[in-house]
């Protein structure tokens, strides 16, 4: 006799990496000036990132400067052409306190937008956690199969086939923010307190009674 069971397991793991998205953007009627301002600001941030030790920063990516031009509408007519130069920068932090300090400093700079932060695990931690979940899911499926087999008068079961039904969840981007208690004033950098990342696996296991 064959028995098909779905075994599931899930866990919560504290994030280890924070991927911060920055955008540098300047607009001006003089295209060369807009481009120069964006390049200068972006290069300044890149220099700061390059100076951070590996204990704080895992990596960073610079998208390069892009430009576009448009003529704003003031409700009556087109205004003179405005040129916009921008540069996207992504920084992956290991140290969340350093992330808060850097975000606060960059957020005060003209032409810099501090975007969202996504929270991630290292590849090693993710693989280790998923390996443990697979074992738990298989054990859960086998336990159910043995209960069914026992009720039907069979003593044991063996695995015939396993199908992975898991769907990876997107990176967690939600976070709670709070200043460190009793240490910083109202204008202090905000400390990121991300939610744990949920990992889960779902296996469909075909058993045969023996």
FIKOLFI-604002 format. One record per residue (C-alpha): x, y, z; residue in one letter; residue number from 1. Coordinates in Angstrom, 2 decimals. Layout:
BEGIN
REC       x       y       z resn resi
REC       X       Y       Z    a  NUM
...
% end
This chain:
BEGIN
REC       x       y       z resn resi
REC    0.00    0.00    0.00    x    1
REC    1.16    3.53   -0.72    x    2
REC    0.67    6.55    1.55    x    3
REC    1.28   10.16    0.48    x    4
REC    2.02   12.68    3.22    x    5
REC    3.02   16.35    3.23    x    6
REC    5.62   17.17    5.87    x    7
REC    6.19   20.79    6.82    x    8
REC    8.63   22.67    9.04    x    9
REC    9.43   26.33    9.66    x   10
REC   11.71   28.45   11.82    x   11
REC   12.60   32.07   12.55    x   12
REC   16.20   33.24   12.14    x   13
REC   17.64   36.61   13.14    x   14
REC   18.85   38.65   10.12    x   15
REC   22.60   38.90    9.65    x   16
REC   22.83   41.36    6.75    x   17
REC   21.09   44.64    5.99    x   18
REC   20.91   45.81    2.37    x   19
REC   20.52   49.59    2.34    x   20
REC   19.39   51.37   -0.83    x   21
REC   20.56   54.93   -1.47    x   22
REC   19.81   57.25   -4.36    x   23
REC   21.84   60.34   -5.17    x   24
REC   19.98   62.84   -7.35    x   25
REC   20.56   66.45   -8.40    x   26
REC   18.57   68.59  -10.81    x   27
REC   19.66   71.79  -12.51    x   28
REC   18.99   73.77  -15.65    x   29
REC   22.68   73.35  -16.37    x   30
REC   23.19   69.69  -17.30    x   31
REC   26.93   69.73  -16.61    x   32
REC   26.37   71.14  -13.13    x   33
REC   23.72   68.52  -12.29    x   34
REC   26.07   65.77  -13.44    x   35
REC   29.02   67.20  -11.52    x   36
REC   27.01   67.52   -8.29    x   37
REC   25.73   63.94   -8.54    x   38
REC   29.18   62.54   -9.28    x   39
REC   30.75   64.48   -6.43    x   40
REC   28.15   63.36   -3.90    x   41
REC   28.21   59.73   -5.05    x   42
REC   32.01   59.62   -4.98    x   43
REC   31.96   60.97   -1.43    x   44
REC   29.65   58.19   -0.27    x   45
REC   31.72   55.57   -2.11    x   46
REC   34.86   56.84   -0.36    x   47
REC   33.12   56.43    3.02    x   48
REC   32.04   52.90    2.14    x   49
REC   35.53   51.95    1.00    x   50
REC   36.89   53.12    4.36    x   51
REC   34.58   50.87    6.40    x   52
REC   36.18   47.65    7.74    x   53
REC   34.87   44.24    6.67    x   54
REC   33.46   43.71   10.18    x   55
REC   30.95   46.47    9.44    x   56
REC   30.39   46.34    5.68    x   57
REC   29.96   43.15    3.67    x   58
REC   29.89   44.71    0.21    x   59
REC   28.49   47.59   -1.84    x   60
REC   27.37   48.20   -5.41    x   61
REC   27.32   51.45   -7.39    x   62
REC   24.99   51.62  -10.36    x   63
REC   26.70   54.50  -12.13    x   64
REC   25.33   57.96  -12.91    x   65
REC   22.31   58.28  -15.21    x   66
REC   20.74   61.45  -16.62    x   67
REC   17.45   62.57  -18.11    x   68
REC   15.86   65.91  -19.03    x   69
REC   12.32   67.24  -18.82    x   70
REC   10.35   70.48  -19.06    x   71
REC    8.12   70.90  -15.97    x   72
REC    4.52   72.06  -16.46    x   73
REC    3.46   74.90  -14.17    x   74
REC   -0.23   74.70  -15.04    x   75
REC   -0.04   77.28  -17.80    x   76
REC    3.05   76.55  -19.83    x   77
REC    6.21   74.53  -20.04    x   78
REC    9.07   75.80  -17.93    x   79
REC   12.74   75.72  -19.08    x   80
REC   14.36   72.32  -19.43    x   81
REC   15.56   70.74  -16.18    x   82
REC   18.33   68.13  -16.22    x   83
REC   18.45   65.38  -13.60    x   84
REC   21.51   63.27  -12.77    x   85
REC   21.20   60.34  -10.36    x   86
REC   23.18   57.39   -9.04    x   87
REC   21.92   54.32   -7.16    x   88
REC   24.11   52.86   -4.40    x   89
REC   23.45   49.67   -2.45    x   90
REC   25.41   48.92    0.72    x   91
REC   25.24   45.60    2.61    x   92
REC   25.94   46.06    6.32    x   93
REC   26.87   43.46    8.92    x   94
REC   26.75   45.94   11.80    x   95
REC   23.23   47.34   12.30    x   96
REC   24.39   50.09   14.67    x   97
REC   26.84   51.31   12.03    x   98
REC   23.98   51.13    9.52    x   99
REC   21.90   53.46   11.69    x  100
REC   24.75   55.95   12.07    x  101
REC   25.54   55.97    8.37    x  102
REC   21.87   56.24    7.35    x  103
REC   21.39   59.25    9.62    x  104
REC   24.50   60.98    8.28    x  105
REC   23.66   60.32    4.62    x  106
REC   20.05   61.33    5.15    x  107
REC   21.19   64.84    6.09    x  108
REC   23.14   65.32    2.87    x  109
REC   21.64   67.35    0.06    x  110
REC   20.73   65.22   -2.92    x  111
REC   20.70   61.90   -1.03    x  112
REC   17.55   59.81   -0.52    x  113
REC   17.89   56.95    1.98    x  114
REC   15.59   54.21    0.72    x  115
REC   14.34   50.95    2.18    x  116
REC   16.42   48.30    3.91    x  117
REC   16.00   44.59    3.18    x  118
REC   17.14   42.01    5.74    x  119
REC   18.95   38.83    4.79    x  120
REC   20.91   35.81    6.00    x  121
REC   24.35   34.73    4.91    x  122
REC   24.36   31.81    2.46    x  123
REC   25.95   29.54    5.07    x  124
REC   23.31   30.25    7.71    x  125
REC   20.46   29.87    5.23    x  126
REC   21.75   26.53    3.94    x  127
REC   22.29   25.22    7.47    x  128
REC   18.81   26.24    8.59    x  129
REC   17.14   24.77    5.49    x  130
REC   19.01   21.48    5.92    x  131
REC   17.64   21.20    9.45    x  132
REC   14.12   22.03    8.24    x  133
REC   14.27   19.30    5.59    x  134
REC   15.10   16.78    8.30    x  135
REC   12.22   18.01   10.46    x  136
REC    9.78   17.89    7.55    x  137
REC   10.80   14.32    6.67    x  138
REC   10.45   13.24   10.29    x  139
REC    7.01   14.84   10.50    x  140
REC    5.88   13.10    7.31    x  141
REC    7.20    9.73    8.49    x  142
REC    5.45   10.09   11.85    x  143
REC    2.11   10.70   10.12    x  144
REC    2.68    7.81    7.70    x  145
REC    3.44    5.41   10.54    x  146
REC    0.25    6.42   12.34    x  147
REC   -1.80    5.72    9.22    x  148
REC    0.00    2.45    8.52    x  149
REC   -0.51    1.33   12.12    x  150
REC   -4.24    1.93   11.95    x  151
REC   -4.35   -0.15    8.77    x  152
REC   -2.39   -3.02   10.31    x  153
REC    1.05   -2.41    8.77    x  154
REC    4.16   -2.25   10.92    x  155
REC    6.50    0.07    9.04    x  156
REC    6.91    2.30    5.98    x  157
REC    9.70    3.16    3.59    x  158
REC   10.21    6.24    1.44    x  159
REC    9.51    5.80   -2.26    x  160
REC    9.59    9.39   -3.52    x  161
REC   10.10   12.92   -2.16    x  162
REC    8.96   16.14   -3.87    x  163
REC    9.92   19.60   -2.63    x  164
REC    6.86   21.89   -2.59    x  165
REC    8.65   24.81   -0.91    x  166
REC    8.43   28.31   -2.34    x  167
REC   11.10   30.80   -1.31    x  168
REC    9.71   33.84    0.42    x  169
REC   10.95   37.28   -0.73    x  170
REC   13.58   39.08    1.32    x  171
REC   12.14   40.63    4.47    x  172
REC   11.97   44.40    4.14    x  173
REC    9.82   45.29    7.12    x  174
REC   11.60   46.54   10.24    x  175
REC   10.97   48.09   13.61    x  176
REC   13.00   51.14   14.56    x  177
REC   13.80   52.47   18.02    x  178
REC   16.45   54.64   19.63    x  179
REC   18.72   53.01   22.20    x  180
REC   17.12   53.32   25.64    x  181
REC   18.39   55.94   28.04    x  182
REC   21.42   56.84   25.93    x  183
REC   20.42   58.95   22.98    x  184
REC   18.29   62.04   22.61    x  185
REC   15.34   62.60   20.34    x  186
REC   17.62   63.60   17.43    x  187
REC   19.84   60.53   17.73    x  188
REC   20.20   58.03   14.86    x  189
REC   17.44   55.45   14.85    x  190
REC   18.48   51.88   15.58    x  191
REC   17.07   49.25   13.23    x  192
REC   15.31   46.32   14.89    x  193
REC   14.30   43.97   12.08    x  194
REC   11.86   41.13   12.37    x  195
REC   13.28   37.62   12.25    x  196
REC   13.31   35.97    8.84    x  197
REC   10.92   33.04    8.45    x  198
REC   12.25   30.00    6.61    x  199
REC    9.99   27.09    5.74    x  200
REC    9.97   23.91    3.77    x  201
REC    7.19   21.63    2.55    x  202
REC    7.85   18.11    1.27    x  203
REC    5.43   15.69   -0.31    x  204
REC    6.60   12.18    0.57    x  205
REC    5.32    8.95   -0.95    x  206
REC    5.67    5.99    1.41    x  207
REC    5.10    2.27    0.85    x  208
REC    4.08    0.05    3.74    x  209
REC    6.35   -2.90    4.57    x  210
% end
